[in-house]
Amino acid sequence: MDMKINKILVAKDLSKDSSRVIRYALELGCKFEAQVHVLHVMPTVDSSVLNMVALTMGADNLAKFNATNEAELAEKTREQLDEIIKAETELMKCEIAHPPEVEVHHGDAAPMILDVADRLDVDMIVLGSHSKGKLHYAFLGSVAEKILRKTHRVVTIVPPQVGQ
C-alpha cells in the first residue's frame, strides 16, 4: 500500500507534554513532507457560571469582557505554541518542508478538532494521551476516544512515555 500523508493536524493543550506531541507531529511532517497544522482548543465557560456572572455584570458588559479577554488569550496561546514549535524545530534533524500553521479556537475540544480536521481535509490527526487513570476515564471519557469513534481519518495517539 502506498501511503501518502499531505496534511497533519496535531491538537494539543498547553500541558507539559505539549512539546513532545507537537514534535512527534513535526517529525511525521518531515518524513512525509506534509503540512502540519497545530490546533489548541480553549474550553468555554459553563453556561450556568456565565449566567450568574451576567446577572452581576450585566449581559452587555460580560459580552464585551469576554470578547476582549478571549482575543487576548488566543493571541497569547498562539505565541506559546509558536515558541514550542520553534524550540522543537531546532531539535529536529530534518528540514520542515512547510512552516507549521497554528489555529486557536474556543469550544468543546472533540467537536472542534473534528470540525477543523474536516475543514482542512487532513489525512491524519495526532493527539496526546494524558493517562489520567481508570476512574477519571470511566466518568469523564476522553477527547481521544470521542475522536476515534467519530472520525474516518487516521488517528495517532502519542502516549506520555514517547520521546522521554
Phi, psi and omega in degrees: 000133177265110184259122178241125177243116181260327183225133179236132174251121174250120181251123186211147170276189181254038178285178182296339180272358183304313183301315182298316181289318178296318179297320178301315179295320178295321177297318176298318178301319177297312184297322183259001186053043184261155173281127179256129176248126180255124184240135171235130179250115178276131181292150176271156179282140179305138184298327179294323177293316179299319179298318180296316180293322179297325178295325180281311185275332191097139186299319181294316179297320179296318180299316178295316180300313180298316182299315180294310183293322180296319179295316179296316180295319178298318180293317178296322178295317176302316180298317178299316179295320177300320178295318178297314180299315181298313181297317181289325179296322180294335180275348185278152181271337182257161179275138176278126182289324182229131177299136179298145177253139184246135173230141175232128180227163174253143175149193177278127191304305187299308179298325180292317178299316179296320178297314180294319178300319178292315181299318181276348183053053182285157178268337184212143173246129178248127181230152173267153177253138183267336185048064183274358178106160185293321183295313179300315182296318183298324183268325186253345184070190179215154178299316182301316181296319179297319180292317179301323182286333190249355183252156174256005182268161174292134179237129176248124178257124181260110180288160184302332185282340184292131175083008181271000000 
